[in-house]
């Protein structure tokens, strides 16, 4: 760990070296980040205050929205501040902190999405036993497992990076600290560490993605025996979750399954899963779910009435 202090800070190249492009990006990303926070916070408040959303699916959705806020906040504020300055620096420990929280919340989201798929499987394939299978205690345990899983994943990533010596250069060709750009700066052989990163992050993404797809194949096969109205309702709910899963997992698999190389497109892909996906989640879940939209209208009416009083 002492070797890492041979470099006291890292410098980001950022998204662009053009000052006008950076100013335009600042406005765009400020609006996007504000929409992420407000949109996901609206879902959290709607679920917490609406009795009609008192079910495991919405319980998990509220946690997913909270994690999305935290996940985006691990990179967006630093990105916004760097777009306003020429020298984009971050301390070594600031870099490690950002790396930890990004993978902590990202790993937690992976496990939460997997838990939500299991919830949909239980609701559709085991409807008579659903309330027993997904009782409050089970839901709380599953959420706790998701948080612990994210923590373990992140600690593993941090320990792998801490074992590497950084003695210069210290310029990161990215806009946030991540394991792959840091591997390129290490003044040591990183082949084994790269394999371990694939085993940790890449394999986690691929295995979770395959499990999710398999669970939805089982659900779709089961829906053949349901009525047309039941199929439409189930497909609407599952469709939202599948869309979010694809939007989040495909970029992650693209990035973390090849740690030995980095591509110019990596920064654009990173923008997609750190900014665009957290923005789309509240839109997907609210616009495709009549019950959520109705609960949001009820929350708005109650808020207006309290304001008038």
C-alpha positions as CSV (number, residue, x, y, z in Angstrom):
1,X,0.0,0.0,0.0
2,X,2.9,2.4,0.6
3,X,3.8,2.2,-3.1
4,X,0.6,4.0,-4.1
5,X,1.8,7.1,-2.4
6,X,4.6,7.6,-5.0
7,X,1.8,9.3,-6.8
8,X,-0.1,11.9,-4.7
9,X,-2.9,12.6,-7.2
10,X,-4.3,11.6,-10.6
11,X,-5.3,13.9,-13.5
12,X,-8.4,13.2,-15.6
13,X,-8.3,13.9,-19.3
14,X,-12.1,14.2,-19.1
15,X,-14.7,13.9,-21.9
16,X,-13.1,16.6,-24.1
17,X,-10.2,19.0,-24.3
18,X,-12.3,21.7,-26.0
19,X,-13.5,24.4,-23.6
20,X,-16.7,25.2,-25.5
21,X,-17.6,21.5,-25.6
22,X,-16.9,21.2,-21.8
23,X,-19.3,24.2,-21.1
24,X,-22.0,22.6,-23.2
25,X,-21.4,19.3,-21.5
26,X,-21.7,21.0,-18.1
27,X,-25.2,22.3,-18.9
28,X,-26.3,19.0,-20.3
29,X,-25.0,16.8,-17.5
30,X,-26.3,19.2,-14.8
31,X,-29.8,18.9,-16.2
32,X,-29.4,15.1,-16.5
33,X,-28.1,14.7,-13.0
34,X,-30.9,16.9,-11.6
35,X,-33.4,14.8,-13.4
36,X,-31.8,11.6,-12.1
37,X,-32.0,12.8,-8.5
38,X,-35.5,14.3,-8.7
39,X,-37.0,11.4,-10.8
40,X,-35.7,8.6,-8.6
41,X,-36.5,10.6,-5.4
42,X,-40.0,10.9,-6.6
43,X,-40.3,7.2,-7.0
44,X,-38.9,6.6,-3.5
45,X,-41.4,9.2,-1.9
46,X,-44.3,7.8,-4.0
47,X,-43.6,4.2,-2.8
48,X,-43.1,5.3,0.9
49,X,-46.3,7.4,1.0
50,X,-48.7,5.3,-1.1
51,X,-50.6,2.4,0.4
52,X,-51.5,1.1,-3.1
53,X,-47.8,0.4,-3.7
54,X,-47.4,-1.8,-0.5
55,X,-46.0,-4.8,-2.3
56,X,-42.5,-6.4,-2.6
57,X,-42.1,-5.3,-6.2
58,X,-42.4,-1.6,-5.2
59,X,-40.4,-2.2,-2.0
60,X,-37.5,-3.3,-4.2
61,X,-38.2,-0.5,-6.7
62,X,-37.8,2.1,-4.0
63,X,-34.4,0.7,-3.0
64,X,-33.4,0.5,-6.6
65,X,-34.2,4.2,-7.1
66,X,-32.3,5.1,-4.0
67,X,-29.3,3.1,-5.2
68,X,-29.5,4.8,-8.6
69,X,-29.2,8.2,-6.9
70,X,-26.2,7.1,-4.9
71,X,-24.6,5.4,-7.9
72,X,-24.9,8.4,-10.2
73,X,-23.7,10.7,-7.3
74,X,-20.4,8.7,-7.1
75,X,-19.3,10.2,-10.4
76,X,-21.6,13.0,-11.6
77,X,-20.6,15.8,-9.0
78,X,-16.9,15.3,-9.8
79,X,-17.6,15.3,-13.5
80,X,-19.6,18.5,-13.2
81,X,-16.9,20.3,-11.2
82,X,-14.2,19.1,-13.6
83,X,-16.1,20.5,-16.6
84,X,-15.6,24.0,-15.2
85,X,-11.8,23.8,-14.6
86,X,-8.8,23.2,-16.8
87,X,-6.9,21.0,-14.4
88,X,-9.0,18.0,-13.5
89,X,-7.2,16.5,-10.4
90,X,-8.2,14.1,-7.8
91,X,-6.2,12.9,-4.8
92,X,-5.2,9.2,-4.5
93,X,-7.5,8.6,-1.6
94,X,-10.3,10.6,-3.4
95,X,-9.8,8.3,-6.3
96,X,-10.0,5.2,-4.2
97,X,-13.1,6.5,-2.5
98,X,-14.8,7.2,-5.8
99,X,-13.8,3.7,-7.0
100,X,-15.2,2.1,-3.9
101,X,-18.5,3.8,-3.9
102,X,-19.1,3.4,-7.6
103,X,-18.5,-0.4,-7.5
104,X,-20.4,-0.6,-4.1
105,X,-23.6,0.9,-5.5
106,X,-23.1,-0.7,-8.9
107,X,-22.7,-4.1,-7.4
108,X,-25.7,-3.5,-5.1
109,X,-27.8,-2.6,-8.2
110,X,-26.8,-5.8,-9.9
111,X,-27.9,-7.9,-6.9
112,X,-31.1,-5.8,-6.6
113,X,-32.1,-6.4,-10.2
114,X,-31.5,-10.1,-9.7
115,X,-33.7,-10.0,-6.6
116,X,-36.4,-8.2,-8.5
117,X,-36.4,-10.9,-11.2
118,X,-36.9,-13.5,-8.5
119,X,-39.8,-11.5,-7.1
120,X,-41.4,-11.5,-10.5
121,X,-40.8,-15.2,-10.9
122,X,-42.5,-15.9,-7.5
123,X,-45.4,-13.6,-8.3
124,X,-46.2,-15.0,-11.7
125,X,-45.1,-18.7,-11.4
126,X,-46.1,-19.2,-7.7
127,X,-49.1,-16.9,-7.2
128,X,-50.8,-19.0,-4.5
129,X,-47.6,-19.0,-2.3
130,X,-46.4,-15.5,-3.2
131,X,-47.2,-13.8,0.0
132,X,-45.5,-16.6,2.0
133,X,-42.4,-16.7,-0.3
134,X,-41.9,-12.9,-0.4
135,X,-43.0,-11.9,3.1
136,X,-41.5,-8.8,4.8
137,X,-38.7,-10.7,6.5
138,X,-37.6,-12.3,3.3
139,X,-37.7,-9.0,1.4
140,X,-35.6,-7.3,4.1
141,X,-33.1,-10.2,4.0
142,X,-32.8,-10.0,0.2
143,X,-32.2,-6.3,0.3
144,X,-29.6,-6.8,3.0
145,X,-27.9,-9.5,0.9
146,X,-27.8,-7.1,-2.1
147,X,-26.0,-4.4,0.0
148,X,-23.6,-7.0,1.4
149,X,-22.9,-8.4,-2.1
150,X,-22.2,-4.9,-3.4
151,X,-19.8,-4.2,-0.5
152,X,-17.9,-7.5,-0.9
153,X,-17.6,-6.8,-4.7
154,X,-16.3,-3.3,-4.1
155,X,-13.8,-4.3,-1.4
156,X,-12.4,-7.0,-3.7
157,X,-11.8,-4.4,-6.5
158,X,-10.2,-1.9,-4.1
159,X,-7.8,-4.6,-2.6
160,X,-6.8,-5.6,-6.2
161,X,-5.9,-2.0,-7.0
162,X,-4.1,-1.4,-3.7
163,X,-1.7,-4.2,-4.5
164,X,-0.4,-2.3,-7.5
165,X,2.5,0.3,-7.4
166,X,1.8,3.7,-9.1
167,X,5.0,5.6,-9.8
168,X,4.0,7.7,-12.8
169,X,2.5,8.8,-15.2
170,X,-0.6,9.8,-13.3
171,X,-2.9,10.9,-16.2
172,X,-6.2,8.9,-16.4
173,X,-7.8,8.8,-19.8
174,X,-11.3,8.9,-18.3
175,X,-13.6,11.2,-16.3
176,X,-13.7,9.1,-13.2
177,X,-11.6,6.6,-11.3
178,X,-12.2,3.0,-12.4
179,X,-10.2,-0.2,-12.3
180,X,-9.4,-0.5,-16.0
181,X,-7.9,3.0,-16.6
182,X,-5.9,2.6,-13.3
183,X,-4.5,-0.7,-14.5
184,X,-2.9,1.1,-17.4
185,X,-1.0,3.4,-15.0
186,X,0.4,0.7,-12.8
187,X,4.2,0.2,-13.1
188,X,4.0,-3.5,-12.7
189,X,2.7,-6.6,-14.5
190,X,-1.1,-6.4,-14.3
191,X,-2.0,-9.6,-16.1
192,X,-3.0,-11.6,-13.0
193,X,-4.8,-8.6,-11.5
194,X,-6.7,-8.2,-14.8
195,X,-7.8,-11.8,-14.7
196,X,-9.0,-11.4,-11.1
197,X,-11.0,-8.3,-12.1
198,X,-12.7,-10.3,-14.8
199,X,-13.4,-13.0,-12.3
200,X,-14.9,-10.5,-9.9
201,X,-16.6,-7.8,-11.9
202,X,-16.9,-9.2,-15.3
203,X,-18.1,-12.7,-14.3
204,X,-20.5,-11.2,-11.7
205,X,-22.1,-9.1,-14.5
206,X,-22.3,-12.0,-17.0
207,X,-23.5,-14.6,-14.5
208,X,-26.2,-12.3,-13.1
209,X,-27.3,-11.3,-16.7
210,X,-27.6,-15.0,-17.7
211,X,-29.5,-15.8,-14.5
212,X,-31.9,-12.9,-15.2
213,X,-32.5,-13.9,-18.8
214,X,-33.1,-17.6,-17.7
215,X,-35.6,-16.5,-15.1
216,X,-37.5,-14.5,-17.7
217,X,-37.5,-17.4,-20.1
218,X,-39.1,-19.5,-17.4
219,X,-41.6,-16.7,-16.7
220,X,-42.5,-16.4,-20.4
221,X,-43.0,-20.1,-20.8
222,X,-45.3,-20.1,-17.7
223,X,-47.3,-17.2,-19.2
224,X,-48.5,-19.4,-22.1
225,X,-51.0,-21.0,-19.7
226,X,-52.4,-17.7,-18.5
227,X,-55.3,-15.7,-19.8
228,X,-54.6,-12.9,-22.3
229,X,-55.3,-10.2,-19.7
230,X,-53.0,-11.8,-17.2
231,X,-50.3,-12.1,-19.9
232,X,-50.6,-8.4,-20.8
233,X,-50.3,-7.3,-17.2
234,X,-47.4,-9.6,-16.4
235,X,-45.5,-8.7,-19.6
236,X,-46.0,-5.0,-18.9
237,X,-44.3,-5.4,-15.5
238,X,-41.6,-7.7,-16.7
239,X,-41.0,-5.6,-19.8
240,X,-40.0,-2.6,-17.7
241,X,-37.6,-4.7,-15.6
242,X,-36.1,-6.5,-18.7
243,X,-35.5,-3.1,-20.3
244,X,-33.6,-1.8,-17.3
245,X,-31.6,-5.0,-17.0
246,X,-30.5,-4.8,-20.7
247,X,-29.6,-1.1,-20.4
248,X,-27.5,-1.6,-17.3
249,X,-25.8,-5.0,-18.0
250,X,-24.9,-4.8,-21.6
251,X,-22.5,-1.8,-21.2
252,X,-21.1,-3.3,-18.0
253,X,-20.3,-6.6,-19.7
254,X,-18.8,-4.8,-22.6
255,X,-16.4,-2.8,-20.3
256,X,-15.5,-5.3,-17.6
257,X,-15.0,-8.5,-19.6
258,X,-11.8,-7.2,-21.3
259,X,-9.6,-5.5,-18.7
260,X,-6.4,-5.9,-20.8
261,X,-7.5,-3.3,-23.3
262,X,-9.3,0.1,-23.3
263,X,-11.1,1.7,-26.3
264,X,-11.9,5.3,-27.1
265,X,-15.6,4.4,-27.0
266,X,-15.3,3.3,-23.3
267,X,-16.0,6.8,-22.0
268,X,-19.2,7.1,-24.0
269,X,-20.3,3.7,-22.8
270,X,-19.5,4.7,-19.2
271,X,-21.7,7.8,-19.7
272,X,-24.5,5.5,-20.7
273,X,-24.4,3.3,-17.6
274,X,-23.5,6.0,-15.0
275,X,-25.8,8.7,-16.3
276,X,-28.3,7.6,-19.0
277,X,-29.5,4.4,-17.3
278,X,-30.2,6.0,-13.9
279,X,-32.1,8.7,-15.8
280,X,-34.2,6.2,-17.8
281,X,-35.1,3.9,-14.8
282,X,-37.8,6.3,-13.3
283,X,-39.1,7.0,-16.7
284,X,-39.4,3.4,-17.7
285,X,-41.0,2.3,-14.4
286,X,-43.5,5.2,-14.2
287,X,-44.6,5.5,-17.8
288,X,-45.1,1.7,-18.2
289,X,-46.9,1.3,-14.9
290,X,-50.4,2.7,-14.4
291,X,-50.4,2.0,-10.7
292,X,-47.2,4.0,-10.2
293,X,-48.6,6.9,-12.3
294,X,-51.8,6.9,-10.3
295,X,-49.8,6.9,-7.0
296,X,-47.7,9.8,-8.3
297,X,-50.8,11.8,-9.1
298,X,-52.1,11.1,-5.6
299,X,-48.8,12.3,-4.1
300,X,-49.0,15.5,-6.2
301,X,-52.6,16.2,-5.1
302,X,-51.7,15.7,-1.4
303,X,-48.7,18.0,-1.8
304,X,-50.8,20.7,-3.4
305,X,-53.5,20.4,-0.7
306,X,-50.9,20.7,2.0
307,X,-49.4,23.8,0.3
308,X,-52.8,25.5,0.1
309,X,-53.4,24.9,3.8
